[in-house]
Amino acid sequence: MKRGIDTNQMKTGGLPTRAPIAAGQLALDTTDYDERATMRAWENFLSDAPKCARDPVQVRSLIHESWYRSATGGINAQGVEAPLNSNRDEIEYLTRANAELLSAARRPFASLGPLLEGTGAMLVLADSDGVLIEAIGDKKTLHDGMDIHLAIGGKWNEGAVGTNGIGTALWTGEPIFVHAAEHFCAGIKGWTCAGAPIRDPLDGKIIGVVDLSGYSPIFRPHNTALVAATARQIEKALAEQQQEQRTRLLEAFISSAPGYRGKDGLVIVDHRGRTIFCNNVPNGETTEVTDGPIEPGRGRWLMNLPASGSDSDLAEALPAHLRSCHITPLKLDGNLSGAALV
């Protein structure tokens, strides 16, 4: 990203519109952005939300749909900030709960951080609930972000603060931008943001969002491409972490189960109870009690691993139809990191 962003960029517009896109792809068309028309559409929407829900307004459909969700969800359109949890214990818990995501983001964030200084932009990482767990970039923007709680502990899903780059990316599951007056809450209409969801490579679930934010003059069409590329880098790092853990869990099983026979059925789950290895398990074998018989496969949730990791608690945590299986806890670096079912 170049330094010295042109502050006159938004005087003449240049916003892309949303076109139908496949998951994980990006499609941008450039059209004029009219600040007054967008504000007028927002004011008209607030004055008669039921009618505006039926009739088109002069904003992108993605924004119109998000405004409607925000209004019907009870968001205060005159709000000036996101909710913020500054409790130290809660922040530490968030850090531990998202340790894998933070680890995967460390390298791309470290490489981009110095490039953002002086650009008026900040790069943030949010968890699956839209709560910020990391923030880097231009020092002044980071400081100003505190005014709207765009900081670690701030909650930015749509249910908390309405239309915005983080929350709307979580809702749509696509890379998106929300610019200036397109935000639902009045207090954040001076900002622009582009967010891209991060998916777990194992099961495809959205586990976070990476977002580029700043005052509205930093807008560029390629901001969305930047965060989408950063999200892919994080997903690649997550996949490498998961492959390493899979290998280590297999090695841990081999060293702890000398009596295992090659013809035995074997399922290994990770610390979240998801299947990461499956061998000699017949088609039709059930691996989940909630949805009935399904074929086991990588990424399928099987069980909740108990914190104790004891053999008896592990056996009790198994679905009823699998309690005849032999289950072995698998530890890495002294911590319960998975289990093996034979």
C-alpha positions as CSV (number, residue, x, y, z in Angstrom):
1,M,0.0,0.0,0.0
2,K,1.3,3.4,-0.9
3,R,1.9,6.1,1.6
4,G,0.2,9.5,1.3
5,I,-3.4,8.5,0.4
6,D,-5.1,11.2,-1.7
7,T,-7.6,13.0,0.6
8,N,-9.5,14.3,-2.4
9,Q,-10.4,10.8,-3.6
10,M,-13.9,10.7,-2.3
11,K,-14.9,14.2,-3.5
12,T,-15.8,12.8,-6.9
13,G,-16.8,9.3,-5.8
14,G,-15.5,6.0,-7.3
15,L,-17.3,3.3,-5.3
16,P,-17.9,-0.2,-6.7
17,T,-21.3,-1.8,-6.6
18,R,-22.1,-5.3,-5.4
19,A,-22.6,-7.8,-8.1
20,P,-23.6,-11.5,-7.7
21,I,-20.5,-13.4,-6.7
22,A,-19.6,-16.9,-5.8
23,A,-18.3,-17.6,-2.3
24,G,-14.7,-16.6,-2.0
25,Q,-14.6,-14.6,-5.2
26,L,-14.5,-10.8,-5.7
27,A,-16.5,-8.8,-8.3
28,L,-16.2,-5.0,-8.4
29,D,-17.9,-2.5,-10.7
30,T,-17.1,1.2,-10.4
31,T,-19.9,3.7,-10.1
32,D,-20.4,7.2,-8.6
33,Y,-20.9,7.5,-4.9
34,D,-23.1,10.3,-3.8
35,E,-22.8,11.1,-0.1
36,R,-25.9,13.3,0.0
37,A,-28.0,10.8,-1.9
38,T,-26.9,8.0,0.4
39,M,-27.6,10.1,3.5
40,R,-31.0,11.0,2.1
41,A,-31.7,7.3,1.5
42,W,-30.8,6.5,5.1
43,E,-33.0,9.3,6.4
44,N,-35.9,8.1,4.3
45,F,-35.3,4.6,5.4
46,L,-35.4,5.5,9.0
47,S,-38.6,7.6,8.5
48,D,-40.5,4.7,7.0
49,A,-38.5,1.4,7.4
50,P,-41.5,-0.9,6.5
51,K,-42.1,0.9,3.2
52,C,-38.4,1.0,2.4
53,A,-38.1,-2.7,3.0
54,R,-40.5,-3.2,0.1
55,D,-39.3,-0.5,-2.2
56,P,-35.8,0.0,-3.6
57,V,-33.7,2.9,-2.2
58,Q,-30.7,4.6,-3.8
59,V,-28.1,2.3,-2.2
60,R,-26.5,-1.0,-3.0
61,S,-28.8,-4.0,-2.3
62,L,-26.2,-5.4,0.2
63,I,-26.4,-2.1,2.2
64,H,-30.2,-1.9,1.9
65,E,-30.6,-5.5,3.2
66,S,-28.2,-4.8,6.1
67,W,-30.0,-1.6,7.0
68,Y,-33.2,-3.6,7.3
69,R,-31.6,-6.2,9.5
70,S,-30.2,-3.5,11.7
71,A,-33.5,-1.7,12.0
72,T,-35.5,-4.8,12.7
73,G,-32.8,-6.0,15.1
74,G,-33.3,-2.9,17.3
75,I,-30.0,-1.1,16.5
76,N,-30.0,2.6,17.5
77,A,-29.4,4.4,14.2
78,Q,-28.0,7.4,16.2
79,G,-25.4,5.2,17.9
80,V,-21.9,6.6,18.1
81,E,-19.8,3.5,19.0
82,A,-19.7,-0.3,19.3
83,P,-20.1,-2.1,22.6
84,L,-16.7,-2.5,24.3
85,N,-15.5,-5.2,26.7
86,S,-12.4,-3.9,28.4
87,N,-12.3,-6.5,31.2
88,R,-8.8,-7.8,31.4
89,D,-9.9,-11.4,32.2
90,E,-12.3,-11.4,29.3
91,I,-9.7,-10.2,26.9
92,E,-7.3,-12.9,28.1
93,Y,-10.0,-15.5,27.6
94,L,-10.6,-14.2,24.1
95,T,-6.9,-14.4,23.3
96,R,-6.7,-18.0,24.5
97,A,-9.8,-19.0,22.7
98,N,-8.5,-17.6,19.5
99,A,-4.9,-18.6,19.9
100,E,-4.8,-20.5,16.6
101,L,-6.3,-17.6,14.6
102,L,-4.0,-15.1,16.2
103,S,-1.0,-17.3,15.4
104,A,-2.0,-17.8,11.8
105,A,-2.5,-14.0,11.4
106,R,0.9,-13.1,13.0
107,R,3.0,-13.2,9.9
108,P,0.7,-11.3,7.4
109,F,-0.1,-8.7,10.1
110,A,3.6,-8.2,10.9
111,S,4.4,-7.7,7.2
112,L,1.5,-5.2,6.6
113,G,1.8,-3.3,9.9
114,P,4.8,-1.1,9.0
115,L,3.4,-0.3,5.5
116,L,0.2,1.2,7.0
117,E,2.0,3.8,9.1
118,G,1.1,7.2,7.7
119,T,-1.6,5.9,5.4
120,G,-4.5,6.7,7.8
121,A,-5.5,3.0,7.7
122,M,-5.6,0.3,10.4
123,L,-5.9,-3.5,10.0
124,V,-8.0,-5.4,12.5
125,L,-8.7,-9.1,13.3
126,A,-12.1,-10.1,14.7
127,D,-13.3,-13.5,15.9
128,S,-16.4,-15.3,14.8
129,D,-18.6,-13.0,16.9
130,G,-17.1,-9.8,15.5
131,V,-15.1,-9.0,18.6
132,L,-11.7,-7.4,17.8
133,I,-8.7,-9.5,19.0
134,E,-5.9,-7.7,17.2
135,A,-5.3,-4.2,15.7
136,I,-2.3,-2.7,13.9
137,G,-1.6,0.2,11.6
138,D,-1.4,4.0,11.5
139,K,-0.9,5.2,15.1
140,K,-3.3,8.2,14.8
141,T,-6.0,6.0,13.3
142,L,-5.6,3.4,16.0
143,H,-6.0,6.2,18.6
144,D,-9.0,7.7,16.9
145,G,-10.6,4.2,16.5
146,M,-10.9,4.1,20.3
147,D,-13.5,6.9,20.0
148,I,-15.9,4.4,18.3
149,H,-14.5,1.4,20.1
150,L,-12.7,0.1,17.0
151,A,-10.2,-1.5,19.3
152,I,-9.5,-4.9,21.0
153,G,-12.6,-5.9,22.9
154,G,-15.0,-3.9,20.6
155,K,-17.9,-5.9,19.3
156,W,-18.7,-5.3,15.6
157,N,-21.2,-7.8,14.5
158,E,-24.4,-6.5,12.9
159,G,-26.4,-7.4,16.0
160,A,-24.3,-5.0,18.1
161,V,-23.6,-2.0,15.8
162,G,-25.5,-2.5,12.6
163,T,-24.1,-2.3,9.0
164,N,-20.3,-2.2,9.0
165,G,-17.4,-4.0,7.2
166,I,-16.8,-6.6,9.9
167,G,-20.4,-7.5,10.8
168,T,-21.7,-7.4,7.3
169,A,-18.8,-9.6,6.1
170,L,-19.7,-12.1,8.8
171,W,-23.3,-12.1,7.7
172,T,-22.8,-12.4,4.0
173,G,-19.8,-14.7,4.2
174,E,-18.1,-12.6,1.4
175,P,-15.5,-9.9,1.1
176,I,-17.3,-6.6,1.2
177,F,-16.8,-2.9,1.9
178,V,-19.0,-0.4,3.7
179,H,-18.3,3.2,3.0
180,A,-19.1,6.4,5.0
181,A,-22.9,7.0,4.9
182,E,-23.6,3.4,4.1
183,H,-23.0,2.6,7.8
184,F,-26.2,2.2,9.8
185,C,-25.1,4.1,12.9
186,A,-24.6,7.9,12.6
187,G,-21.5,7.9,14.7
188,I,-19.4,5.8,12.4
189,K,-20.5,7.3,9.1
190,G,-17.2,9.2,8.9
191,W,-15.3,5.9,8.5
192,T,-14.8,3.4,5.6
193,C,-14.1,-0.3,6.1
194,A,-13.5,-3.4,4.0
195,G,-13.8,-6.8,5.6
196,A,-13.2,-10.4,4.5
197,P,-14.3,-13.5,6.3
198,I,-11.7,-16.2,7.4
199,R,-12.8,-19.8,7.1
200,D,-11.5,-22.8,9.0
201,P,-9.8,-25.0,6.3
202,L,-11.0,-28.1,8.0
203,D,-14.8,-27.5,8.1
204,G,-15.3,-24.3,6.1
205,K,-16.9,-22.4,9.0
206,I,-16.3,-18.7,9.4
207,I,-14.0,-18.2,12.4
208,G,-13.1,-14.5,12.0
209,V,-12.8,-11.4,9.8
210,V,-9.9,-9.3,8.7
211,D,-10.8,-5.7,8.1
212,L,-9.1,-2.5,6.8
213,S,-10.6,0.6,8.3
214,G,-10.0,4.4,8.5
215,Y,-11.6,7.7,7.8
216,S,-13.5,7.8,4.6
217,P,-10.8,9.5,2.4
218,I,-8.7,6.3,2.6
219,F,-11.2,4.4,0.4
220,R,-9.8,2.6,-2.6
221,P,-11.6,-0.1,-4.7
222,H,-8.6,-2.4,-4.0
223,N,-9.1,-2.3,-0.2
224,T,-11.5,-5.2,-0.5
225,A,-9.0,-7.2,-2.6
226,L,-6.3,-6.5,0.1
227,V,-8.3,-7.9,3.0
228,A,-9.5,-10.9,0.9
229,A,-5.8,-11.7,0.0
230,T,-4.9,-11.3,3.7
231,A,-7.7,-13.7,4.7
232,R,-6.4,-16.3,2.3
233,Q,-2.9,-16.0,3.8
234,I,-4.4,-16.6,7.2
235,E,-6.3,-19.6,6.0
236,K,-3.2,-21.0,4.4
237,A,-1.3,-20.7,7.7
238,L,-4.2,-22.3,9.5
239,A,-4.1,-25.2,7.1
240,E,-0.4,-25.7,7.7
241,Q,-1.0,-25.6,11.5
242,Q,-3.8,-28.2,11.2
243,Q,-1.6,-30.5,9.1
244,E,1.2,-30.3,11.6
245,Q,-1.2,-31.1,14.4
246,R,-2.7,-34.0,12.5
247,T,0.7,-35.5,12.0
248,R,1.6,-35.0,15.7
249,L,-1.6,-36.6,16.9
250,L,-1.1,-39.6,14.6
251,E,2.4,-40.0,16.0
252,A,1.1,-39.7,19.5
253,F,-1.5,-42.4,18.8
254,I,1.1,-44.7,17.3
255,S,3.3,-44.3,20.4
256,S,0.4,-44.9,22.8
257,A,-1.3,-47.8,21.1
258,P,1.2,-50.6,20.4
259,G,-1.7,-53.1,20.2
260,Y,-3.5,-51.4,17.4
261,R,-4.1,-53.6,14.4
262,G,-4.1,-52.3,10.8
263,K,-7.6,-53.8,10.2
264,D,-9.1,-52.0,13.1
265,G,-11.3,-49.0,12.5
266,L,-9.7,-45.8,13.6
267,V,-11.0,-42.2,14.0
268,I,-8.8,-39.4,15.4
269,V,-10.4,-36.2,16.6
270,D,-8.7,-32.8,17.3
271,H,-9.1,-30.7,20.4
272,R,-12.5,-29.5,19.2
273,G,-13.8,-33.0,18.7
274,R,-13.7,-32.9,14.9
275,T,-12.6,-35.8,12.8
276,I,-9.1,-35.2,11.3
277,F,-8.2,-38.9,10.4
278,C,-10.5,-41.8,9.6
279,N,-9.4,-45.3,8.5
280,N,-11.3,-48.6,8.0
281,V,-14.6,-47.2,9.1
282,P,-17.4,-48.6,7.0
283,N,-19.7,-46.3,5.0
284,G,-22.8,-45.7,7.0
285,E,-21.0,-45.8,10.4
286,T,-22.5,-42.9,12.4
287,T,-20.2,-40.2,13.7
288,E,-22.8,-37.7,14.9
289,V,-25.8,-38.2,17.1
290,T,-27.7,-35.1,16.2
291,D,-28.2,-35.6,12.5
292,G,-28.5,-39.4,12.3
293,P,-26.3,-41.8,10.3
294,I,-23.7,-40.1,8.1
295,E,-20.4,-41.0,6.6
296,P,-17.5,-40.0,8.7
297,G,-15.1,-37.6,7.2
298,R,-12.6,-34.9,7.9
299,G,-14.1,-31.9,9.7
300,R,-17.1,-33.7,11.0
301,W,-17.9,-32.9,14.7
302,L,-17.9,-36.1,16.7
303,M,-17.8,-35.2,20.4
304,N,-16.9,-32.5,23.0
305,L,-13.6,-33.4,24.7
306,P,-13.8,-33.0,28.5
307,A,-11.4,-30.7,30.2
308,S,-10.1,-33.5,32.5
309,G,-9.0,-35.7,29.7
310,S,-9.5,-38.8,31.9
311,D,-10.4,-42.1,30.3
312,S,-13.7,-42.3,32.1
313,D,-14.8,-38.8,31.2
314,L,-13.7,-39.3,27.5
315,A,-15.8,-42.5,27.3
316,E,-18.8,-40.7,28.8
317,A,-18.4,-37.9,26.3
318,L,-18.8,-40.3,23.3
319,P,-22.1,-40.6,21.5
320,A,-24.1,-43.5,22.9
321,H,-23.7,-45.6,19.8
322,L,-19.9,-45.4,20.0
323,R,-19.4,-46.2,23.6
324,S,-18.3,-49.7,22.8
325,C,-15.2,-48.2,21.1
326,H,-11.9,-47.9,22.9
327,I,-10.9,-44.2,23.3
328,T,-7.5,-42.9,24.1
329,P,-6.6,-39.3,25.0
330,L,-3.9,-37.8,22.9
331,K,-1.7,-35.1,24.5
332,L,0.7,-32.7,22.8
333,D,3.2,-30.7,25.0
334,G,1.3,-32.0,28.0
335,N,-2.1,-30.7,26.9
336,L,-5.1,-32.7,25.8
337,S,-5.1,-32.1,22.1
338,G,-7.3,-34.9,20.7
339,A,-8.4,-38.4,21.1
340,A,-8.3,-41.7,19.2
341,L,-11.3,-44.1,18.8
342,V,-10.6,-47.7,17.8
